[in-house]
Amino acid sequence: MIIFNTTYHVDDEIHDDYLRHIREIFIPQALESGFLYEARLARIVAQHNEPGTSYSLQFRVKNSDTLRLWLDTGGDSLNKDLVARFGNKVAGFVTLLEEMD
């Protein structure tokens, strides 16, 4: 089992719009694919004085091949839509985590 984590840093000026978009559009469309499941959104508790807020968005996925299939069949497009909507007001990076028994 893989946890597909994306960490986002969100500018204050678009914060509410970003959360609305992630909750109402991004997560439902990602889950609708059937490749990803168990979405979790968490605010990162930071110890810095930089403006903005950071979030972790996690999905569980069967394996890296399934993740690649999701990316190829709609995930990349969903991510491009996020970038087109918010530009450099949201920065993100991906981490793949392997669950340990």
C-alpha positions in Angstrom: 0.0 0.0 0.0 1.2 3.5 -0.9 0.3 6.8 0.6 0.4 9.5 -2.1 1.1 12.7 -0.2 1.2 16.2 -1.6 2.3 19.0 0.6 0.9 22.4 -0.4 1.9 25.9 0.8 -0.9 28.3 0.2 -0.8 32.1 0.1 -3.1 33.8 2.5 -4.9 35.8 -0.2 -6.3 32.7 -1.9 -6.6 30.4 1.2 -10.4 30.1 1.4 -10.7 29.6 -2.4 -8.0 26.9 -2.3 -9.7 25.0 0.5 -13.1 25.2 -1.3 -11.5 23.9 -4.5 -9.6 21.1 -2.8 -12.7 19.9 -0.9 -15.4 20.4 -3.5 -13.5 19.7 -6.8 -10.1 18.1 -6.4 -10.8 15.4 -3.8 -14.1 14.3 -5.3 -12.7 14.0 -8.8 -9.6 12.2 -7.6 -11.7 9.7 -5.6 -14.2 9.3 -8.5 -11.4 7.7 -10.6 -11.5 4.6 -8.4 -7.7 4.5 -8.3 -7.3 6.6 -5.2 -9.2 6.3 -1.9 -9.3 7.5 1.7 -8.5 11.1 1.1 -7.1 13.0 4.1 -6.5 16.7 4.3 -4.5 18.1 7.3 -3.1 21.5 8.2 0.6 21.3 8.9 1.5 22.8 12.2 4.5 24.9 11.4 7.0 26.6 13.7 7.9 29.5 11.3 6.8 33.1 10.8 6.3 32.9 7.1 2.9 34.0 5.7 0.6 31.4 4.3 -0.6 28.0 5.5 0.7 24.5 4.6 -1.5 21.4 4.1 -0.9 17.7 3.5 -3.3 16.0 1.1 -3.0 12.2 1.3 -4.6 9.4 -0.7 -4.1 5.7 -0.3 -3.4 3.8 -3.5 -2.7 0.1 -4.2 0.8 0.6 -5.7 2.9 2.9 -7.8 1.6 1.3 -11.0 -1.9 2.2 -10.0 -0.8 5.8 -9.1 0.9 6.1 -12.5 -2.3 5.0 -14.2 -4.3 7.6 -12.3 -1.8 10.3 -13.2 -2.0 9.2 -16.9 -5.8 9.0 -17.1 -6.8 12.2 -15.3 -4.5 13.0 -12.3 -2.1 15.1 -14.3 -4.9 17.1 -15.8 -6.4 17.6 -12.3 -3.1 18.9 -11.1 -2.6 21.2 -14.1 -6.1 22.7 -13.4 -5.0 23.5 -9.9 -1.9 25.2 -11.2 -3.9 27.1 -13.8 -6.3 28.3 -11.2 -3.9 29.4 -8.5 -0.5 29.8 -10.3 2.4 30.6 -7.9 0.0 31.3 -5.0 0.1 27.5 -4.3 3.4 25.5 -4.2 3.4 21.8 -3.8 5.6 18.8 -3.8 4.8 15.0 -3.7 6.1 12.4 -1.4 5.3 8.7 -1.8 5.1 6.7 1.5 5.1 3.0 1.8 3.0 1.6 4.6 4.8 -0.7 6.9 3.0 -3.6 8.6 
